[in-house]
Amino acid sequence: MKLPAPLEAVVESFQRLPGVGAKSAQRMALHLLKEGPGAMDHLAEVLHHAATRVGFCEECGAFSDGPRCAVCEDPRRDPKVILVVAEASNVLSFERTGHFRGRYHALGGLVSPLRGVGPDQLRIRELLRRLEDGQVEEVVLATNPTLDGEATAAWLARLLEPLGIRVTRIGLGLPVGADLEYADELTLDRALEGRRPLGG
Amino acid sequence: MKLPAPLEAVVESFQRLPGVGAKSAQRMALHLLKEGPGAMDHLAEVLHHAATRVGFCEECGAFSDGPRCAVCEDPRRDPKVILVVAEASNVLSFERTGHFRGRYHALGGLVSPLRGVGPDQLRIRELLRRLEDGQVEEVVLATNPTLDGEATAAWLARLLEPLGIRVTRIGLGLPVGADLEYADELTLDRALEGRRPLGG
């Protein structure tokens, strides 16, 4: 006997989630069944609710359950600094630090000639529109330090600098707690390039 | 900014699943969002379908999407042997081996005085009813070799033996691939008790 088909479908769907193997998927499905008849349907409702309510902020592209996200709606957030990230989920990483008080702009991807993604498919036009009123003084490029991330940052820098806006790149170098012994050459190169005076 | 509330609810629900921590729960939720608008709703539908369709076989107590499960409906399964397990999910473990050709009976738990579970709360009456027509020749007790599992097996043996049915217990001993060095005394005791002649 295999699992009843509707249960097997749950296991298969769970298995498509990142980091969930065949065994954990089955364990998760059986757990919901054991919890009682309500548990599985509760998860279904929560998912359906999120599916119908959560989209992207029309201003910055971050996740939002309204037309504009909580950051864009918050008058205390500094409108003079915009931090540009590739994905909406990257906004969450910076928000978790609690130290960035500016606003965000999620591109919805990276320029990648290899994967056929050009600037037109990203939220570049929306970014330029946000810079039109001259309120923004600095754009921080916070794409990943990968091939595509670096290329996108360089491309954006060339696009934005003529507008008289200060364009910066997040610091690259050794992560906190790292060991020089295990750092790759590129990271060490960037760490050297990014060296800053002590004290001062 | 935290996650939009409906998305946070998805993360919280995922986190209640076994083996899913805060980080994986968020990764799973964001993965569904990235997959596009349909992915989250698809999982919701699959769960709702399972919640409304999957229950327990009225005959043996295994998971089933009909009144009777696939094993009970299969005329090729030997009606003379019933393997008794505690939970419906245990049936799946034995089915995975593919070697047991009899039928099952899931008790829906174990007798546990400490947790206040008596025989009345288990599917004992349903088991006795299945033995009434005299067709069953052997009942294999396959509860876990734990305190409650052993107690339930012993209790069932005393109940069933007077009915003239052969009552057996699954073999206990060293698991395949185990090392004597790390086996506990109880397991070694059981392995000795369960010794069988070689060759023969």
Interface residues (C-beta under 8 A of the other chain):
Chain A: M1 K2 L3 P4 A5 P6 L7 A9 V10 S13 L17 P18 G19 V20 S24 Q26 R27 M28 A29 L30 H31 L32 L33 K34 P37 M40 D41 H42 L43 A44 E45 V46 L47 H48 H49 A50 A51 T52 R53 V54 A62 F63 S64 D65 C69 A70 V71 D74 E87 A88 S89 V91 L92 E95
Chain B: M1 K2 L3 P4 A5 P6 L7 A9 V10 S13 L17 P18 G19 V20 S24 Q26 R27 M28 A29 L30 H31 L32 L33 K34 P37 M40 D41 H42 L43 A44 E45 V46 L47 H48 H49 A50 A51 T52 R53 V54 A62 F63 S64 D65 C69 A70 V71 D74 E87 A88 S89 V91 L92 E95
